[in-house]
């Protein structure tokens, strides 16, 4: 049974213990989820929130400095800088099972988010656009018009 529990954890590190207990019960063995929790703890598993990672690495920062130095005397009069960002509406509270090294946070794609888009240039700024859809080429053209 230990191997079966381990396989479920390896396939999905955030699987609820009650789901594992239900799957094992369907195979004819009755186990309570607290028994599974004790077993996983005894064999070295822990459950915690993944570690947050920095948005920019040191290499990213160095590359940005090099780019700005290279373009210091560029004619920026016909350039529009735009960017979009996503705001996750709810805190990520999904814990993951792991051994030894705590996992790095993977940002789920299906979380409820609000996106914000804006731009600026030498002549001023664009409007701030907030939306919930995925930014597509057609949507981007629509915003620019």
N, C-alpha and C positions, 0 to 999 in steps of 0.2 A: 504494500500500500504506500510505503514511503516513496518509491519510484514514481508511482502515479501522481502523488501530490506534487513532487518535484517537477514532473512534466507540465502540470497545469501552471505552476508558478513560472517556469521558464518560458512558456508560450505567452503568458499575459501576466506581467509583474504586478499589475494593479487589480487582479481578480479578487473579488470578495470571498472570504473564507466560507460564507454560507453557500455560495455557488459551487465551490469545490465539494462541500459536504453533500449538497444535492446530487451532484454528478456521481459521487462515489456511492451514495445511497441507491441511485438508479442501477448501479452495477451489482447490487445485492449486499453491500456491506454498510452497516449503519454506523456513522461517525458524527459526532457533534462538532460544530465549527471550533469550539474552544479546545477540543482535543487536537485538531489540526494546528491551531495556533501554538499550543504547547510543543507539539512535535517540530514545527518549523523553527521555533526558538531554540529548542534543544540541538538541532543540527546546524545552528549558526545563522539563521535568517533573521533579519530585522525588517521592520516596516516603518518607513518615514517618507516625508516629502522630499522630492529630489532637490539637489543643490541648485541655487540660482547661478547663472553664468553671466559674466559681464557682457554688455552689448558690443563693445569694441575691444579687440585684443590689442596688445602693444604693436603688433605688426600692422594692423589696420590703421592705428594712429600714425605710425611712421609713414605709411603709404600716402595718407592724406596730407601730411606736411610736405612730402616730396611733390605731390601733385600741385599744391598751392604755390610752392616755390617755382615750379616749372611754368605756371600760368600767371605769374605775378603781373606781367606787362601785357596781358591779353586784352583785346577790345571787347568788353563785356556789354556794350550797348544793345546788342541784338540777342542776348541770352536770357532765357527765363529758367530759373531754378524752381523745380517743383519736388514735392515729396509727399508721401502718405505715411501714416502711422496707424496702428491699431491699438485700441484701448479695450482690454479684457474687462468685461463688466463684473465678473465674479472672480474671487481669488481661487487659484488652483489649490484644491484641498485633496487631490487624489494622491494617496500614499502608494508607494511601490515596495514590494518585497525585494530584498537584496542581501548579498553576502559580502562581507569585507568593505568594499568601496561603495559609498552612497552614490546613487545615480545622478547624472546631470539632468536638470529640468528640460524636458522636451515640451515645447509649447504646442498644445493640441490644436489642430486645425478646426475642430468642430465646436469650439467654445463660443459663447455669445460675445460678440465684439461690436464696437462701433469704430468705423474708420474715419480719419480726418485727412483732408488733402488741402494744400495751399501752395502758393508760389510767390516768388518775388523777383524783381529785376531792377535795373537802374531807374526805371520810370515809376516804380511803386510796387504794390502788392496785389495779389489776386484775392478773391473772396475765399473765405474758409468754408469748405464744403464738407459736411458730415453725412455719412451714408453707411448702410449695412451690407450692401452687395459687394461682390468681388470686383476689383478694378479691372475692367477689360479695355481693349483698345477703343471700342465704340463708345464706352462710357467716358473714357478719357477725352476723346474728341468732343463729346457732348459738353463736358465740363469747360473745356477751353473755349467753346463758342459762347 
